[in-house]
Structures are given as C-alpha cells and as structure tokens.
Amino acid sequence: MDNKKTDQYYVRKIITDLTFVIAHTEGLTQAQLEANEVLLDSVMIL
C-alpha cells in the first residue's frame, strides 16, 4: 500500500488543525491562553 501524501491530504490537515485551534481558543484572552500550558503547547505545534 502506498502511503504517499497528496496535496489534498495536506489541505485537509491544515483545515482540521485550524478548526481545532479555533474551537479551543475562541473567546480566550491572551492571558488565559498563556495560562493553559497544554493548550498553548498544542497550538504552538500546529
């Protein structure tokens, strides 16, 4: 089985990751985000 990643794969990954960031940070202040180390780390990795 070929595991070649296509442009479509990467576009879907970007959309999924951005959806995650929006869902988990919407309405937070910068201070609240910075206080949540796990969320901040996961957002920074994306």
Buried (B, 14 or more C-beta within 10 A) or exposed (E): EEEEEEEEEEEEEEEEBEEEBEEEBEEEEEEEBEEBEEBBEBBEEE
